[in-house]
Amino acid sequence: MNVELTRFRVKDGKSAVVDEWLAFLNGNMKDVLVTLEGEKMYVETIFREMLDGNEYLYWYSVQGEGGQEVETSTHWIDEKHMAFWKECIDPEFAPVDLTTAVIMIPESIKTNMK
């Protein structure tokens, strides 16, 4: 199981497109959840922050081993998601993986994460 929290910087001037992106994900949640199953993604959460004049998106995820990579998916949701990604995420900024210090998942939940 992989538990991650990663920070990505948004390109300057793309906040309105990020609004559209997040609204797209929220508005198509039924289909989004279908794609998560193939990725063995148990939890995926996106956080948003303005810090020192820059906008960042943070991805928190709990994922099982051996799932499909979103980058290779042909599902229309994933293709649209990746198009938003390419338009909004700054490739000049190296993503920052925060260090996992403690993972607290009850055994009854872990048992169902296969």
C-alpha positions in Angstrom: 0.0 0.0 0.0 1.3 3.5 -0.9 0.3 6.5 1.2 1.4 9.8 -0.4 1.0 13.5 -0.1 2.6 15.5 -3.0 2.6 19.2 -3.7 2.5 20.6 -7.3 2.7 24.2 -8.3 0.0 25.6 -10.6 1.1 27.7 -13.6 0.7 31.4 -13.3 -2.7 32.6 -14.6 -4.3 29.2 -14.4 -6.5 29.5 -11.3 -9.7 29.9 -13.3 -8.8 26.7 -15.2 -8.1 24.9 -11.9 -11.6 26.0 -10.7 -13.0 24.4 -13.9 -10.9 21.3 -13.4 -12.0 20.7 -9.8 -15.6 21.4 -10.7 -15.3 18.9 -13.6 -14.1 16.2 -11.1 -16.8 17.0 -8.6 -19.5 17.1 -11.3 -18.4 13.7 -12.7 -17.7 11.9 -9.5 -19.6 8.7 -10.5 -17.2 8.2 -13.4 -14.2 9.4 -11.5 -14.8 6.7 -8.9 -15.0 4.0 -11.6 -11.5 5.0 -12.8 -10.2 4.8 -9.2 -11.1 1.2 -8.9 -8.8 0.2 -11.8 -6.0 2.2 -10.2 -6.5 0.5 -6.9 -6.9 4.0 -5.5 -8.7 3.7 -2.1 -8.6 7.4 -1.3 -7.6 10.3 -3.4 -8.1 13.9 -2.2 -7.0 17.2 -3.8 -6.1 20.1 -1.6 -5.6 23.7 -2.8 -3.4 26.4 -1.2 -2.1 29.9 -2.0 1.4 30.4 -0.5 3.7 33.3 -1.0 1.8 34.4 -4.1 1.9 30.9 -5.7 -0.9 28.4 -6.0 -0.4 24.8 -5.2 -2.4 21.6 -5.5 -1.7 18.7 -3.1 -2.6 15.2 -3.8 -3.2 12.9 -0.9 -3.7 9.2 -1.8 -3.9 5.7 -0.4 -3.3 3.2 -3.2 -2.9 -0.5 -3.4 -0.1 -2.2 -5.4 -0.4 -3.0 -9.1 -3.2 -0.6 -10.2 -3.4 1.0 -13.6 -1.5 4.3 -14.1 -3.8 7.2 -14.8 -1.3 8.3 -17.6 -2.0 5.1 -19.6 -5.8 5.1 -19.1 -8.1 5.6 -22.1 -11.2 6.3 -20.0 -12.6 9.7 -21.0 -12.5 11.0 -17.4 -8.7 10.3 -17.2 -8.0 11.8 -20.6 -9.8 15.0 -19.6 -8.1 15.0 -16.2 -4.7 14.6 -17.8 -5.5 17.5 -20.3 -6.3 19.7 -17.3 -3.1 18.5 -15.6 -0.9 19.5 -18.6 -2.6 22.9 -18.9 -2.4 23.7 -15.2 0.6 22.0 -13.5 3.9 23.8 -13.7 6.5 21.3 -15.1 9.4 23.6 -14.1 8.5 23.0 -10.4 9.7 19.7 -9.0 6.8 18.0 -7.2 7.4 17.8 -3.4 6.6 14.5 -1.7 6.0 15.1 1.9 7.4 12.5 4.3 5.0 10.0 5.8 5.5 9.8 9.5 2.5 7.8 10.8 -0.2 5.8 9.0 -3.3 5.2 11.0 -5.7 2.8 9.3 -7.9 0.5 11.4 -7.3 -3.2 10.7 -10.9 -3.6 9.7 -10.4 -1.1 6.9 -7.0 -2.4 5.9 -8.5 -5.9 5.4 -10.7 -4.5 2.6 -7.8 -2.8 0.8 -6.7 -5.6 -1.5 
